[in-house]
Amino acid sequence: MTRIAVTGMGIQLPGANRIEQFTKMLDQNLCPLRVVKNIGTPKNPDLVMGIIEHQVLEQPQFKRYTRVSKLAIAAAEEALQTAAIKNKDHRRVCVIFGTSVGGLTEVEELAKYATQENFRNYPVTGVSSGNIGSLAIAVGAHVKANHLQLTLGNTCTASTDAIILGKQLLEENLTDICIVGGAESPINRTLTYGFAKMKALAVEEDVREAGMPFSTSTKGFVISEGAGALILEREEDAMQREAEIFGFIENGFSNNDNISTYESDQTGDKMTIVLKKICGGQEPTYINSQALGLMENDMVEAAAYRNCYDGRVPITSIKGLIGHTFAASGVVQTIASLISMKEQFIPATYGTNKKGFESLPIVTKKQQQHIESVAVTTHGFGGSNTGLLIRNMRVR
């Protein structure tokens, strides 16, 4: 059976523009979230958010790129560097990236010109900014990918689905190297107002209280920008070029609740199916959950967990630490899981008080131990559910 190896990782997050910084953040529980002034509603103008404050591709050649594309390119660059692929010209290289809002931040600005009928000042980049396909194309053009360049837009599971699709293409020998991941630049009023109307947005101004995973003390999540990228190869190809292998994508599975664009299945039954499918009767060392402080989401996670493990497997979430990066969530959680395998610890769930979830074995302090496998769970708007099982490269 062909195993799909992860040979490269790259990250762009608040407080972390390299894998080493993200590792330190997870290890020491360093939270980079901060209060942003006047980004919210008249009632709650100041909100906790995850802002990337370091410079991202400020060179002149990237001037017309959307922010989400620049985040994706920067993550992909680091992933290729860590993969140390010296000559890829003779191999089929594809790019699969997920996003849920794409260049919405730039589109919001473009809409002002359009509604004012200000054609003279409307930028020539308007079409590119509004086309989510530009994300994968931008990454592909920058890294000189010579094969498929696909952008997945299926909500917050998009980067997890990108990983699964890349895995399948490699298994079927339809490509040779897959650069997979996700990117989001969601800091804008369109999303702030939208989620505020849905009462889904954290309004607390204390960083430790906003968007606490697995806690009824908070009623909403923290918006955060970010990107992550992985390099996937067949194990035999990675071994042949003596590449470092960070882990394996063992299983992946997706389904949908099929209820409504605006609802998800609160029973957790569909997410239960995902967990059972990816784990195949095995128990992972721990679960890296998407739980993000939104009760509808976190209750689904809890229900699925109880259906499958009933207290036997530790569960953690990194969302209290970095916020919710929408479609980049799955790949960021996967990278966190791979880091935990290498460094041999389960990261803590930052900030939670476990209120309402006392029966779950939530990891609240870093646990130093050997990690054999991690189950990654993600949900998306409208009821999409996707999971991955990540296996340690030291275990066959």
N, C-alpha and C positions, 0 to 999 in steps of 0.2 A: 504494500500500500504506500502510495506517495504521501510523504509528510511535507507540510508547508511550513517553512522556517521563516522567522522574523530575523532579518540580518541588519536592519537599520531602523533608527527611531529619531524623530525630530519633534520639537515642541515650541509653541508660542503661547504663553499664558501670562496673566497678570503676575508679576514678580519672577517670571522664569522665561528666559529666551534661549536656554540650553537645557539638555537633559540633566546635566549635573546640578543645575539650580532647582529643577523640579524634584530631583532626588532629595536634596537638602530640605526642600519645603515639606515633602512627605515625611521624611525622617524626623524632623524637628517640629512638625505641626505649625509651620509658619504661615499665617493667613495674610494674603496681600490685598484683601478686599478693603474698600474705603467708601466713605460717604461722598457722593457727587452732588453738588449744589445745583438746584433749579433744573433738574432733569425730569422731575416727576409731574404730578398733577397739582392743581391749586391747593388741594387739601394736604397733600404730601409731596412737597416740592423737592425735598432732599432724600435721596435713596442710596442705600448700600449697593455698590456695583463692583464688577471686576473689570478694571481698566488696565490695558497694557500701556505702560508709560515709557518703556524703552523705545528707541527708534527702530522702525521696521522698514528696511529697504528704502532709504532716503535718497539713493543715487538718482541722477537725472533720468535714466532710462526707465524708471518705474513711476515717473511723475503722473502719468495718465491711468495707472492701474487703480482699481478699487482697493480699498483697505483689506477686504476679505481675500482678494487674490494675493496681495502682498504677504499676508499672514500665512497663507497656504504655501507660497513659494519659499518663504523663510523656513517653515517646518520641513518641507521636502528637501531643501538644501542640506539641512543638518542630517536628515535621515540618510541621504546618499553619502554624506561624509562618513557617518558611522558605519555604513555598509562597506565602505572602501572598495567600491566597484571601479576598477581602473579602466576597463575597456568594455563598454556595453554596445558598441556600434554593430556587432554581429548578432546581437540578441534582440528579441522583440520586447520592447519596453512600453508598458501601458500605464495610464494614469486614471485612477478612479477616486474622485473626491465627492464627499457629501456636504450639502449645505441646506439650511431650511429657509433662510432669508436672503442669502446671496448679497448683492450690492444694494440692499434696501436703504442703507444709510445715505448712499449717494443718490439713489432714486428719490428719496425724500427731498433732497436739495433740488434735483431736477424738476420735481413737481412744482416747486415755487416759480421757476422760470416759465413752465408750461401754462400754469393757471394765470400768470400775469401776461401771457402772450409775448414774452420777452425772447423772441427768436434770436435776436442779435447776440445775446449773451449765453444762449443755450450751448453747452459744450459739444464738440464733435464726438465725444466719448459716450454720449447718452445711450445709444443702442447697446454698446458693450456692457455698460453698468447695469442695465436692466435685464440682461441675458445671463441666467445662472450658468449656462454652459461655458461662459467665459472663464469660470473658475478653473476647471480642468484644463482648458486650452492654455491658460496663462501658465500653469505649472508645466504642462507638456512642452510648450515653446521654450520655457526657460531651461529645462533640463534636457532638451533635445530628444524627447520621447518619440519613437518612430512607429508606435502602434496605437491602439485604442485610447481615446481621451474622453472619458465619460464623467458627467456630473449627475449625482443622484440628489433629488430634491424632496425625498419622502420624509420630511419632518426630522425630529430629533434622533431617529434611529439611523439616519443616512450614512454616517461614517461606519457604524457597525455593519450595515448592509454592504458598504463598499468593501470592507474586509472580507466578508463572506463571498462576494462576487469575485474578488481577486483570487481567493482560495480556489474557487471552482474553475476559473480560467486556467490556473496553473495545473490543477489536477488533470484537466482534460487536454493539457499540452497545447492550449490555444494562445499562450503567451509565455514569456520567459522570466520577466521581472515585472512585478506590480508595485507601483507607488500608490498606496491607498491611504485615505485619511478623511479629514473633514475640517472645515473652517467656518467661522462665524464672526461677523462684525455687527452685533445687534444693539449697540448703544445709540438709540435714537428715540424720538418721541412717538413715532408710529407704533413701535412695540410696547413702549412704556404705557401709553394710553390704552392700547389694546388689552394688555394683560391686566392693567388696573381696572378696566371695565369688567373684566371677568373675575375680579377679586382674587387673582392668582399671584399677585406680585407682593413680595415682602415689603412692608412699609416701616419696619423698625429701623431706627438710626444707629443702633448698637450693632457693631459688626458681629459680635458673638451671639446675638439673638436673631439676626436676620437670616432667613432661609435655613434654619436648623433642620437637618435631616432627622427623620424618625422622632418627631416631637410635635405634640398638639399645641405647643406654646406658640408656634409660628404657623401662619396660614398661607404662606406664599414663598416663592423662590427668588433668588438673586440673579439678575441678568449679568452675564459675563461674556467677554469676547475671548477668542482663542482659536488655536489650530493645532492639529497633530498629524503626523505622517509616519507610516511604516513602510519598509521595504520587504516585500514577500518574495521568496524564491523556493523552488523545489529543494528539498534537503540534499539530494545528490549533487545539484548544481552548487549549492553553498559549500558543501564538503569539498568538492573538486577544486574550488578556488581558495580553500582554507579560510573561509569567512568565519567570523565570530557569530554564533547563533544565540540569540537572546531568549528564544522560546519557540513554541510551535502553536499554530492555530489548529487545534484538534477538531473542534466541531463548531458549527454555527446553525442557527435555525431562526426563521421569522414567521410570524402570522399576524392577523389583524382581527380586532374585536368585531368589526363589521356592524357597528351600532349606528354611528353618526359621525359627521365631521367634528362635532362639538362634544362628543362623549366617549368614554372608555368603559370597559367592563370592570365594575367595581368588585366582582367576585374573585378576581385574580385567576380565573380558570385558564384563560389563554396564556397568561404568563407562566402558569404552572406547567402547561404543555411545553413551552419553550425550555424551561429549566430541565424538565425530564428528557427532552430530546437531546439537548446538548451534553448532558451528563451521562445519559445512557445507563442509569442505575448506579453509577459511581458517586461518591461524595467528594466534592472539591475541598481543597484545604480551607478556602474561604470564598465568600461571595462579595464581589465588588459591585455594589448596588447603585442604581441611578437615583435612589431616594434623595430628594432635594428640598424638602420642606413644604411641598405642596401635598396636602392631605390625600387628595384623590389618587395621586401617584404613589405616595408612600404606603398607603393602605393596600394597594395592589401588590406592591413588593412584599409587604408583610404577609399577606394572604398566601401568595405563591410560595414564600419561604416555608410557612407552617405546613402547607400541603406536601412539601417535598422533604423537609429535614427536621421539623419539630424540635428545634433547639440543639441539634447535633453539630451544626456547622457555623463557625463565626461569620458575621456579616458586617460590612463596613461601607461607608460612603465618603467620597472625597468632596462632595458638593458643598458642605459647610465651609470647606477650606478655600475652594476656588470659584464657587458659584456655578451656575448652569450655563454651559457653553453650547446649548442647543444641539445642532447636528454634529458638532465636534465632540460631544460627550463620550460617545462610545470609544473612539480612538484614544481619547485622553485617559479614560478608565483602563483601557487595554495597556497603554504605556505605563500607567501607574502599577498595573498588575505585573508587567514584565520587570519593572524596577524592583518590586517587592520580591520577586523570585531571585533576582540577582543578589540583592542585599539581605535577603532572608528575614523579612519582617512583614507583618500585616499592619498597614497604616491605620491610624486612629480616625474615628468619625469626629471631626472637629465640631465643638460647640454644642452637641446634642445633650439634652437632659433626660432623654428616653421617655419623657412623659407620654403616656398612652401606648408605649411600645415596650413596657418593662419586661415582658416575657421573651423578647428576642435577645439572642446573645450578641448584642451590638458591641463592637470593639471600640472602646472609648480611650484606651491608652495603647500606644504602639506595642505589638507583641512580637518579640524576636523569636523566630522559628523557621524551620525549613519549609519552603512552599513548593508543593508538587504540582498543584493545579489551581486555577482560579476561574470561577464562573462570573462572567460579566453580563449584567442585565441592563437593557435600555428600553425606554418607551417613547412613543411619539404622538403628537397631536392627532386626534382622530382614531386612536386605538391601535397603532402599530406597536408590535412587540418584537424585539430581536435580542438574541443572546449568543455569547461565545464561550467556549471552553478553551482556556489557554493552558498549555502544558509546559512544564519545566524541561529544558533541553537535556537535563541530567537524568531524566526518567524516561524509560522506554516502555 
